[in-house]
């Protein structure tokens, strides 16, 4: 495996197998202590500040799940990890696992995101928002989602939430989801917010779509 950190237009750090980087990297995040976390198909690794080598963070929930899961900052210095056994919350090196026993409506999570209000969103077999005091709201087609099969989540620079679903890209505004025209026949497995305010989605069939800043329609882009 290999990972690079870029600042503006140049590489400022590089790690590979010599530093313990795993293969098949799925996602990466930096926590509030400056610790680098790497999620791969085989598990989770971390590198402490000032160290040169990655160390495996062992837990049975992290050993499988493929490449459609993610890491998400919790807004308070910790991270959430989407796993096949629920949501793992890591602060420092301490972890807790949120599962259906603790009230999750699904056994697994494929993607997690914390919004600007601090609410935790996650997708498993459906899309859910965790509220205070353990409450959970279920986001469905009744709220405007084109389908309840959600693969990816992000928020753009203005704070709007975007969901990559099996039937296109959806955006939430004023509590309602809307299917973005031009994305209807794309299963959007990954969606990324750009610094300019736009959003890029990628999925199946082999396609990349782009929503420009303030735009209301997705336009195709040729994959590079």
C-alpha positions as CSV (number, residue, x, y, z in Angstrom):
1,X,0.0,0.0,0.0
2,X,1.0,3.7,-0.4
3,X,-0.5,6.9,0.9
4,X,0.4,10.5,0.2
5,X,-0.6,13.8,1.9
6,X,-0.9,16.8,-0.4
7,X,-0.8,20.4,0.5
8,X,-2.0,22.6,-2.3
9,X,-0.1,21.2,-5.3
10,X,2.7,19.3,-3.7
11,X,3.3,16.1,-1.7
12,X,4.3,16.8,2.0
13,X,4.3,13.2,3.3
14,X,4.5,9.7,1.8
15,X,4.1,6.3,3.4
16,X,4.3,2.8,1.9
17,X,4.7,-0.9,3.0
18,X,8.1,-0.1,4.7
19,X,6.2,2.0,7.2
20,X,3.5,-0.6,7.7
21,X,1.0,0.9,5.2
22,X,-1.7,-1.8,4.4
23,X,-2.8,-2.7,0.9
24,X,-6.2,-1.8,-0.6
25,X,-6.7,1.5,1.3
26,X,-10.4,2.5,1.6
27,X,-10.2,5.7,3.6
28,X,-8.0,7.9,5.7
29,X,-8.5,10.5,8.4
30,X,-6.5,12.6,11.0
31,X,-7.9,12.8,14.5
32,X,-7.7,15.7,16.9
33,X,-4.4,14.5,18.3
34,X,-2.7,14.4,14.9
35,X,-3.0,10.6,14.7
36,X,-3.3,9.3,11.1
37,X,-5.9,6.5,10.7
38,X,-6.0,4.3,7.6
39,X,-8.9,2.0,6.8
40,X,-8.3,-0.9,4.4
41,X,-10.2,-3.9,3.3
42,X,-8.4,-6.0,5.9
43,X,-8.7,-3.7,8.9
44,X,-7.7,-0.4,10.6
45,X,-4.2,1.1,11.1
46,X,-2.9,4.2,12.9
47,X,0.3,6.3,13.1
48,X,0.9,8.3,16.2
49,X,2.3,11.9,15.9
50,X,6.1,11.8,15.6
51,X,6.2,8.1,14.7
52,X,7.2,6.7,11.3
53,X,5.4,3.3,11.4
54,X,1.7,2.4,11.2
55,X,0.3,0.0,13.8
56,X,-2.7,-2.3,13.5
57,X,-5.8,-1.4,15.5
58,X,-7.2,-4.9,16.2
59,X,-10.9,-5.7,16.6
60,X,-13.0,-8.4,15.0
61,X,-15.5,-5.8,13.6
62,X,-12.7,-4.3,11.5
63,X,-11.4,-7.4,9.8
64,X,-14.0,-7.5,7.0
65,X,-16.4,-5.3,5.1
66,X,-14.8,-4.6,1.8
67,X,-14.2,-1.2,0.3
68,X,-17.6,0.4,0.8
69,X,-17.2,1.8,4.3
70,X,-15.5,4.9,5.7
71,X,-14.0,6.9,8.5
72,X,-15.7,10.1,9.7
73,X,-14.5,12.8,12.1
74,X,-16.9,13.2,15.1
75,X,-16.3,17.0,15.4
76,X,-14.7,16.6,18.8
77,X,-11.3,15.0,18.0
78,X,-12.4,11.4,17.6
79,X,-13.5,9.4,14.7
80,X,-16.3,7.0,13.7
81,X,-15.6,3.8,11.8
82,X,-18.4,2.2,9.7
83,X,-18.1,-1.6,10.2
84,X,-20.1,-4.8,9.5
85,X,-20.9,-5.0,13.2
86,X,-22.0,-1.5,13.8
87,X,-20.4,1.9,14.3
88,X,-17.1,2.1,16.2
89,X,-16.2,5.3,18.0
90,X,-12.5,5.9,18.7
91,X,-11.2,8.7,20.9
92,X,-7.4,8.5,21.3
93,X,-6.9,4.7,21.3
94,X,-10.1,3.9,23.2
95,X,-13.1,2.5,21.4
96,X,-16.7,1.9,21.9
97,X,-19.0,-0.1,19.5
98,X,-22.5,1.1,18.8
99,X,-24.6,-1.9,17.6
100,X,-28.2,-3.0,17.4
101,X,-28.0,-3.8,21.1
102,X,-27.5,-0.1,21.8
103,X,-30.4,0.9,19.6
104,X,-29.0,1.0,16.1
105,X,-31.8,0.0,13.7
106,X,-29.3,-2.1,11.6
107,X,-26.6,-4.5,12.4
108,X,-24.0,-3.0,10.0
109,X,-23.0,0.5,8.8
110,X,-21.5,1.2,5.4
111,X,-20.9,4.9,5.7
112,X,-20.9,7.5,8.5
113,X,-20.9,11.3,8.7
114,X,-21.3,14.0,11.3
115,X,-23.2,17.1,10.1
116,X,-22.6,20.7,11.1
117,X,-25.1,20.4,14.0
118,X,-23.1,17.5,15.4
119,X,-25.7,14.8,14.5
120,X,-24.4,11.4,13.4
121,X,-25.7,10.1,10.1
122,X,-25.1,6.5,8.9
123,X,-26.3,4.2,6.2
124,X,-26.7,0.5,6.4
125,X,-30.0,-1.0,5.2
126,X,-31.4,2.5,5.0
127,X,-30.3,6.0,6.0
128,X,-30.5,7.1,9.6
129,X,-29.8,10.2,11.8
130,X,-28.8,9.7,15.4
131,X,-30.4,12.4,17.6
132,X,-29.8,13.3,21.3
133,X,-30.9,10.9,24.1
134,X,-30.6,7.9,21.8
135,X,-33.3,8.9,19.3
136,X,-33.0,7.9,15.7
137,X,-34.8,9.1,12.6
138,X,-35.1,7.0,9.5
139,X,-34.7,8.8,6.2
140,X,-36.7,7.1,3.5
141,X,-38.4,7.7,0.1
142,X,-41.0,9.5,2.1
143,X,-38.5,12.3,2.8
144,X,-37.6,12.3,-0.9
145,X,-34.8,9.8,-1.2
146,X,-34.9,8.0,-4.6
147,X,-34.2,4.7,-2.8
148,X,-33.2,3.6,0.7
149,X,-30.0,2.0,-0.6
150,X,-27.4,4.6,0.3
151,X,-23.7,4.1,-0.6
152,X,-22.0,7.4,0.3
153,X,-22.5,10.7,2.2
154,X,-20.8,14.1,2.2
155,X,-21.6,17.7,3.1
156,X,-20.5,20.6,0.8
157,X,-18.9,23.9,1.8
158,X,-22.3,25.4,2.4
159,X,-23.3,22.6,4.8
160,X,-25.8,20.8,2.5
161,X,-25.9,17.0,2.8
162,X,-25.5,14.8,-0.3
163,X,-26.2,11.1,-0.6
164,X,-25.0,8.7,-3.2
165,X,-27.7,6.2,-3.7
166,X,-28.4,3.2,-5.9
167,X,-30.7,5.3,-8.1
168,X,-28.7,8.6,-8.3
169,X,-27.4,11.5,-6.3
170,X,-29.7,13.2,-3.8
171,X,-29.3,16.5,-1.9
172,X,-31.0,17.5,1.3
173,X,-32.4,21.1,1.7
174,X,-34.8,22.3,4.4
175,X,-35.3,18.7,5.6
176,X,-36.2,17.2,2.2
177,X,-34.2,15.1,-0.2
178,X,-34.3,15.8,-3.9
179,X,-32.9,13.7,-6.7
180,X,-30.4,15.6,-8.7
181,X,-31.4,15.7,-12.4
182,X,-28.8,14.1,-14.6
183,X,-27.8,11.4,-12.1
184,X,-31.0,9.2,-12.3
185,X,-29.4,6.1,-13.8
186,X,-26.1,6.1,-11.8
187,X,-25.5,4.1,-8.7
188,X,-23.3,6.6,-6.9
189,X,-20.8,4.7,-4.7
190,X,-18.7,7.7,-3.8
191,X,-19.5,11.4,-3.5
192,X,-16.9,14.0,-2.6
193,X,-17.4,17.7,-1.8
194,X,-14.9,20.1,-3.6
195,X,-13.3,23.2,-2.1
196,X,-15.0,25.3,-4.8
197,X,-18.5,24.3,-3.5
198,X,-19.1,21.7,-6.2
199,X,-19.7,18.0,-5.8
200,X,-18.3,15.0,-7.7
201,X,-19.9,11.5,-7.7
202,X,-18.6,8.2,-9.1
203,X,-20.3,4.9,-9.6
204,X,-21.9,2.4,-11.9
205,X,-22.1,2.2,-14.8
206,X,-18.6,3.4,-15.1
207,X,-19.2,7.1,-14.8
208,X,-18.2,10.3,-13.0
209,X,-20.8,13.1,-12.5
210,X,-20.2,16.7,-11.4
211,X,-22.5,19.3,-9.8
212,X,-21.0,22.8,-10.1
213,X,-21.2,25.3,-7.2
214,X,-24.8,26.4,-6.8
215,X,-25.8,24.1,-9.7
216,X,-29.0,22.1,-9.8
217,X,-28.0,19.5,-12.4
218,X,-25.3,16.8,-12.6
219,X,-23.2,16.8,-15.7
220,X,-21.1,13.8,-16.9
221,X,-17.3,13.9,-16.7
222,X,-15.0,11.5,-18.5
223,X,-13.1,9.4,-16.0
224,X,-9.3,9.9,-16.1
